[in-house]
Amino acid sequence: MGGPPSFYTFTFKRNQPRYTSPSLIIENKILDITDKKSKDYYSLLVSKKVQPPNIIHKLKSDFNFTTQQLREIFSLPHLVSLEPYVKAFQYKIINYILYTNSKLCKIGFRINDACTFCNDEPENLYHLFCECPHSKTVWTDFESYWYHLSDQPIHLSAQNVSFGVLSRQCPLSNLLNYFIVIGKLFLWDCRRSPTLPKIQGLQSKLKIKYEIENISTRKPSLKRNGCSLQCN
């Protein structure tokens, strides 16, 4: 049987007084064997293998994000949703790995890279979710819809749409960010159909998704804030 990973140094403390609890030194950290659980040792093992995502340098270069902002961006999918598909979808956006027409064209799966909605510009993630006139209309209508629900005015920038609203001063920020992720998922579903996106379709999807999440999580209910989630 193999021994421990080579990058760890294990040292058992010997000749200890009988009243001292047995301990183990790993990477200069003294662990009380009687007190620690398997998850504590697992955390030490994982900490040596975890590496920052490759996209970090691009995000810092393109958007001038701070380290704290990047932590918030990568934590956001886990904070706002319990549904694995929704979380994975946002992670794919952050890491630029959704297969838009531009990517499909580069690998030979399409003969052109034109946007599915407007057919005027190359369809990369930024254009599809932020710059396409059809997507812009949906986000403008969503801003009015959010105000109707929460009585809170918002103006979403392209950065907000892509990575979420990072300001903790924004009331209901987790709920707003959840809606933004579902908005992008709605646009992606429309692209796959393909059908042009309309705010009525987004409202229906938000209602369905929000009710599903509410079954399994303690999300703050909009009704507690004097409004209700409706499709019309």
RODO-2510 file (C-alpha; in nm, 4 decimals, decimal comma):
residues 232
     n   res          X          Y          Z
     1     m     0,0000     0,0000     0,0000
     2     g     0,1189     0,3529    -0,0788
     3     g     0,2156     0,6018     0,1864
     4     p     0,1019     0,9625     0,2290
     5     p     0,1528     1,2176    -0,0501
     6     s     0,5154     1,3226    -0,0859
     7     f     0,4396     1,6902    -0,0321
     8     y     0,3355     1,6285     0,3300
     9     t     0,5611     1,5821     0,6293
    10     f     0,4079     1,3653     0,8990
    11     t     0,5644     1,3725     1,2455
    12     f     0,4360     1,1901     1,5502
    13     k     0,5239     1,3522     1,8808
    14     r     0,6975     1,1002     2,1014
    15     n     0,7926     1,0909     2,4666
    16     q     0,4922     1,3011     2,5594
    17     p     0,3619     1,3108     2,9164
    18     r     0,0789     1,0631     2,9675
    19     y    -0,1736     1,3384     3,0245
    20     t    -0,1007     1,4989     2,6835
    21     s    -0,3352     1,4087     2,3979
    22     p    -0,1703     1,2287     2,1045
    23     s    -0,1003     1,4716     1,8224
    24     l     0,0145     1,4720     1,4638
    25     i     0,2201     1,7428     1,2929
    26     i     0,1323     1,8002     0,9266
    27     e     0,2977     2,0881     0,7440
    28     n     0,3964     2,2451     1,0790
    29     k     0,0364     2,2276     1,2003
    30     i    -0,0217     2,0382     1,5231
    31     l    -0,3411     1,8326     1,5072
    32     d    -0,4946     1,6744     1,8139
    33     i    -0,5867     1,3261     1,6900
    34     t    -0,8611     1,2857     1,9492
    35     d    -1,0228     1,6142     1,8523
    36     k    -1,0000     1,6230     1,4726
    37     k    -1,2404     1,4603     1,2289
    38     s    -1,1806     1,3112     0,8851
    39     k    -1,3022     1,6318     0,7178
    40     d    -1,0182     1,8233     0,8852
    41     y    -0,7575     1,5965     0,7283
    42     y    -0,9422     1,6037     0,3973
    43     s    -0,9350     1,9853     0,4004
    44     l    -0,5569     1,9754     0,4395
    45     l    -0,5225     1,7360     0,1468
    46     v    -0,7484     1,9416    -0,0787
    47     s    -0,5806     2,2703     0,0118
    48     k    -0,2616     2,1523    -0,1611
    49     k    -0,4434     2,0543    -0,4790
    50     v    -0,6810     2,3489    -0,5247
    51     q    -0,5576     2,5962    -0,7843
    52     p    -0,7081     2,9334    -0,8877
    53     p    -0,9092     2,9144    -1,2131
    54     n    -0,7143     3,0058    -1,5250
    55     i    -0,9690     3,2770    -1,6060
    56     i    -0,8638     3,4822    -1,3009
    57     h    -0,5886     3,6696    -1,4850
    58     k    -0,8191     3,7561    -1,7769
    59     l    -1,0907     3,8866    -1,5432
    60     k    -0,8371     4,1024    -1,3575
    61     s    -0,6995     4,2352    -1,6847
    62     d    -1,0317     4,2994    -1,8611
    63     f    -1,2399     4,4288    -1,5686
    64     n    -0,9833     4,5323    -1,3070
    65     f    -1,1547     4,3184    -1,0420
    66     t    -0,9998     4,3077    -0,6969
    67     t    -0,9249     3,9787    -0,5242
    68     q    -1,2270     4,0314    -0,2971
    69     q    -1,4556     4,0962    -0,5940
    70     l    -1,3325     3,7794    -0,7633
    71     r    -1,4121     3,5836    -0,4472
    72     e    -1,7649     3,7241    -0,4560
    73     i    -1,8037     3,6441    -0,8264
    74     f    -1,7040     3,2798    -0,7820
    75     s    -1,9087     3,2449    -0,4615
    76     l    -2,2215     3,4001    -0,6101
    77     p    -2,3624     3,0896    -0,7884
    78     h    -2,3469     2,8926    -0,4639
    79     l    -2,5022     3,1749    -0,2608
    80     v    -2,8011     3,2449    -0,4824
    81     s    -2,9143     2,8992    -0,5936
    82     l    -2,9369     2,5387    -0,4796
    83     e    -3,0140     2,3948    -0,8230
    84     p    -2,6946     2,2358    -0,9638
    85     y    -2,7792     2,3216    -1,3249
    86     v    -2,8258     2,6908    -1,2439
    87     k    -2,4980     2,7062    -1,0498
    88     a    -2,3066     2,5216    -1,3223
    89     f    -2,4517     2,7534    -1,5873
    90     q    -2,3218     3,0651    -1,4101
    91     y    -1,9797     2,9045    -1,3583
    92     k    -1,9634     2,8384    -1,7323
    93     i    -2,0351     3,2046    -1,8003
    94     i    -1,7641     3,3170    -1,5580
    95     n    -1,5137     3,0832    -1,7230
    96     y    -1,6200     3,1669    -2,0810
    97     i    -1,6932     2,8041    -2,1708
    98     l    -2,0467     2,8227    -2,3120
    99     y    -2,0489     2,7270    -2,6778
   100     t    -2,1767     3,0343    -2,8557
   101     n    -2,1838     3,0587    -3,2349
   102     s    -1,8386     3,2192    -3,2334
   103     k    -1,6890     2,9166    -3,0569
   104     l    -1,8858     2,6707    -3,2699
   105     c    -1,7639     2,8445    -3,5843
   106     k    -1,4007     2,8276    -3,4693
   107     i    -1,4186     2,4498    -3,4188
   108     g    -1,6012     2,3907    -3,7474
   109     f    -1,9526     2,3190    -3,6216
   110     r    -2,0995     2,6274    -3,7908
   111     i    -2,0227     2,8056    -4,1153
   112     n    -2,0769     3,1516    -3,9613
   113     d    -2,0646     3,3091    -3,6177
   114     a    -2,3608     3,5473    -3,6484
   115     c    -2,5825     3,6093    -3,3453
   116     t    -2,8865     3,3812    -3,3272
   117     f    -3,1127     3,6745    -3,2375
   118     c    -2,9991     3,9749    -3,4425
   119     n    -2,7857     3,8004    -3,7074
   120     d    -2,5706     4,1156    -3,7283
   121     e    -2,2732     4,0641    -3,4954
   122     p    -2,0517     3,7698    -3,3945
   123     e    -2,2194     3,5782    -3,1147
   124     n    -1,9814     3,5727    -2,8193
   125     l    -2,0999     3,5675    -2,4579
   126     y    -2,0746     3,9446    -2,4159
   127     h    -2,2819     4,0147    -2,7257
   128     l    -2,5398     3,7430    -2,6595
   129     f    -2,6163     3,8432    -2,3000
   130     c    -2,5361     4,2148    -2,2988
   131     e    -2,5068     4,3840    -2,6382
   132     c    -2,7604     4,2190    -2,8692
   133     p    -3,0574     4,4586    -2,9163
   134     h    -3,3035     4,1803    -2,8308
   135     s    -3,1210     4,0978    -2,5071
   136     k    -3,0926     4,4667    -2,4180
   137     t    -3,4695     4,5034    -2,4531
   138     v    -3,5255     4,2094    -2,2188
   139     w    -3,2946     4,3587    -1,9536
   140     t    -3,4589     4,7010    -1,9834
   141     d    -3,7997     4,5385    -1,9348
   142     f    -3,6585     4,3350    -1,6460
   143     e    -3,5467     4,6527    -1,4679
   144     s    -3,9076     4,7758    -1,4767
   145     y    -4,0313     4,4336    -1,3661
   146     w    -3,7922     4,4293    -1,0707
   147     y    -3,9072     4,7762    -0,9658
   148     h    -4,2681     4,6566    -0,9824
   149     l    -4,1830     4,3597    -0,7591
   150     s    -3,9523     4,5180    -0,5037
   151     d    -4,0051     4,8944    -0,5313
   152     q    -3,6278     4,9213    -0,5813
   153     p    -3,4984     5,0982    -0,8950
   154     i    -3,1977     4,9370    -1,0641
   155     h    -2,9852     4,9971    -1,3712
   156     l    -2,7932     4,6899    -1,4839
   157     s    -2,4581     4,7400    -1,6513
   158     a    -2,3034     4,4778    -1,8788
   159     q    -2,0772     4,3822    -1,5881
   160     n    -2,3802     4,3339    -1,3611
   161     v    -2,5437     4,1110    -1,6196
   162     s    -2,2306     3,9014    -1,6675
   163     f    -2,1076     3,8643    -1,3087
   164     g    -2,3838     3,9912    -1,0806
   165     v    -2,4410     4,2933    -0,8579
   166     l    -2,1485     4,2819    -0,6153
   167     s    -2,2471     4,5768    -0,3968
   168     r    -2,3696     4,4566    -0,0581
   169     q    -2,5519     4,7879    -0,0201
   170     c    -2,8114     4,6705    -0,2723
   171     p    -3,1176     4,5381    -0,0844
   172     l    -3,2158     4,1833    -0,1787
   173     s    -2,8873     4,1470    -0,3702
   174     n    -2,8905     3,7666    -0,3558
   175     l    -3,2438     3,7529    -0,4908
   176     l    -3,1626     4,0061    -0,7630
   177     n    -2,8530     3,8112    -0,8632
   178     y    -3,0558     3,4906    -0,8756
   179     f    -3,3016     3,6591    -1,1117
   180     i    -3,0138     3,7838    -1,3281
   181     v    -2,8731     3,4306    -1,3599
   182     i    -3,2176     3,2986    -1,4542
   183     g    -3,2463     3,5845    -1,7054
   184     k    -2,9277     3,4662    -1,8763
   185     l    -3,0504     3,1073    -1,8638
   186     f    -3,3719     3,2241    -2,0319
   187     l    -3,1736     3,3976    -2,3081
   188     w    -2,9667     3,0833    -2,3553
   189     d    -3,2810     2,8691    -2,3813
   190     c    -3,4230     3,1091    -2,6402
   191     r    -3,0989     3,0859    -2,8363
   192     r    -3,1223     2,7073    -2,8384
   193     s    -3,4885     2,7063    -2,9527
   194     p    -3,4323     2,9423    -3,1406
   195     t    -3,6939     3,2033    -3,0506
   196     l    -3,6652     3,5748    -2,9857
   197     p    -3,6658     3,6531    -2,6133
   198     k    -3,9569     3,8468    -2,4616
   199     i    -4,0070     3,9686    -2,1068
   200     q    -4,3273     3,7627    -2,0727
   201     g    -4,1268     3,4442    -2,1244
   202     l    -3,8681     3,5554    -1,8684
   203     q    -4,1423     3,6323    -1,6161
   204     s    -4,2858     3,2827    -1,6574
   205     k    -3,9444     3,1209    -1,6167
   206     l    -3,8668     3,3301    -1,3087
   207     k    -4,1925     3,2289    -1,1444
   208     i    -4,1342     2,8582    -1,2086
   209     k    -3,7695     2,8608    -1,1031
   210     y    -3,8305     3,0752    -0,7975
   211     e    -4,1084     2,8462    -0,6732
   212     i    -3,8855     2,5402    -0,7228
   213     e    -3,6045     2,7032    -0,5229
   214     n    -3,8448     2,8094    -0,2486
   215     i    -3,9417     2,4479    -0,1881
   216     s    -3,5882     2,3572    -0,0824
   217     t    -3,4370     2,6786     0,0517
   218     r    -3,5071     2,9678     0,2850
   219     k    -3,4875     3,2424     0,0244
   220     p    -3,6355     3,5758     0,1401
   221     s    -3,9890     3,5861     0,0074
   222     l    -4,0852     3,8872    -0,1990
   223     k    -4,4219     3,8816    -0,0246
   224     r    -4,2467     3,9767     0,2982
   225     n    -4,1349     4,2950     0,1256
   226     g    -4,4868     4,3994     0,0270
   227     c    -4,4937     4,2493    -0,3233
   228     s    -4,5577     3,9197    -0,4968
   229     l    -4,4018     3,7360    -0,7896
   230     q    -4,6404     3,7344    -1,0840
   231     c    -4,6187     3,6548    -1,4539
   232     n    -4,8119     3,9562    -1,5765
***
